[in-house]
C-alpha cells in the first residue's frame, strides 16, 4: 500500500509539473491578449464617456430651450392681459414695454 501512495504522489507531482509548464508556455501569449482586451475595453469606455457627455450637454440645452419657450409663452399671456388692461394707452404703458423687452431677450437666448 505504501508503494501505491508513493506512485500516486509522484503522479500528482508530475501532473502539477506538466500543468506548470503548460501555464508557463501559454502565459506570455495569454497576457498579451488580456492586455489587448483591457486596452480596447478602456478605449470603448472612453468613447462611451465622451458620447454620454455630448448627449448630456445636448439634453441640457434642449431642456433650457424648452424652459425659455415656456417663459416666453407666459410673457405673451401677461402681455395680452396688460394690453387689454391698458386699453388705448398700450403704446406708452411701461409694463407692456418691459414685457416686450423680456420677450426679445428670451427670443435671443432661444436662438443661441
C-alpha positions in Angstrom: 0.0 0.0 0.0 2.9 2.4 0.7 4.1 1.9 -2.9 0.7 2.9 -4.2 0.7 6.2 -2.2 4.2 7.0 -3.5 3.2 6.4 -7.1 0.1 8.5 -6.6 2.2 11.3 -5.1 4.6 11.1 -8.0 1.7 11.1 -10.5 0.2 14.2 -8.8 3.6 15.9 -8.7 4.1 15.0 -12.4 0.7 16.4 -13.3 1.5 19.6 -11.4 4.8 19.9 -13.3 3.0 19.4 -16.6 0.4 22.0 -15.7 3.1 24.4 -14.5 5.0 24.0 -17.8 1.8 24.4 -19.8 0.9 27.6 -17.9 4.4 29.0 -18.3 4.3 28.3 -22.1 0.8 29.8 -22.6 1.1 32.7 -20.2 3.0 35.2 -22.4 0.5 34.9 -25.3 -2.4 34.9 -22.8 -1.0 38.0 -21.0 -0.6 39.8 -24.3 -4.2 39.0 -25.4 -5.5 40.1 -22.0 -3.6 43.4 -22.2 -5.0 44.0 -25.6 -8.5 43.3 -24.4 -8.1 45.6 -21.4 -6.8 48.4 -23.7 -9.7 48.0 -26.1 -12.1 48.0 -23.2 -10.6 51.2 -21.8 -10.9 52.8 -25.2 -14.5 51.7 -25.6 -15.3 53.1 -22.1 -13.6 56.4 -23.0 -15.6 56.7 -26.2 -18.8 56.0 -24.2 -18.0 58.7 -21.7 -17.4 61.2 -24.5 -20.7 60.2 -26.1 -22.6 60.5 -22.9 -21.1 63.9 -22.1 -22.2 65.2 -25.6 -25.6 63.7 -25.1 -26.0 65.2 -21.7 -25.0 68.7 -23.0 -27.4 68.4 -25.8 -30.2 67.3 -23.5 -29.4 70.2 -21.1 -29.5 72.6 -24.0 -32.9 71.3 -25.2 -34.3 71.5 -21.6 -33.1 75.1 -21.4 -34.8 75.9 -24.7 -38.0 74.3 -23.5 -37.9 76.3 -20.3 -37.3 79.5 -22.2 -40.2 78.7 -24.5 -42.5 78.2 -21.5 -41.3 81.5 -20.0 -42.0 83.2 -23.4 -45.4 81.7 -23.5 -46.2 83.0 -20.0 -44.9 86.5 -21.0 -47.2 86.5 -24.1 -50.1 85.7 -21.8 -49.1 88.5 -19.4 -48.6 90.9 -22.4 -52.1 90.1 -23.6 -53.5 90.9 -20.2 -51.5 94.1 -20.0 -52.7 95.3 -23.4 -56.3 94.6 -22.5 -56.0 96.5 -19.2 -54.1 99.4 -20.8 -56.8 99.9 -23.4 -55.9 102.7 -25.8 -52.8 103.7 -23.9 -51.0 100.4 -24.6 -48.2 102.1 -26.7 -47.0 104.2 -23.7 -47.6 101.6 -20.9 -44.3 100.8 -19.1 -45.4 97.3 -18.2 -46.0 96.4 -21.8 -42.6 97.8 -22.8 -40.9 95.7 -20.1 -42.7 92.6 -21.2 -41.8 93.2 -24.8 -38.1 93.7 -23.8 -38.2 90.4 -21.8 -39.8 88.6 -24.8 -37.0 89.9 -27.1 -34.3 88.8 -24.6 -35.8 85.3 -24.4 -36.0 85.1 -28.2 -32.3 85.9 -28.5 -31.5 83.2 -25.8 -33.6 80.6 -27.7 -31.8 81.3 -31.0 -28.3 80.6 -29.4 
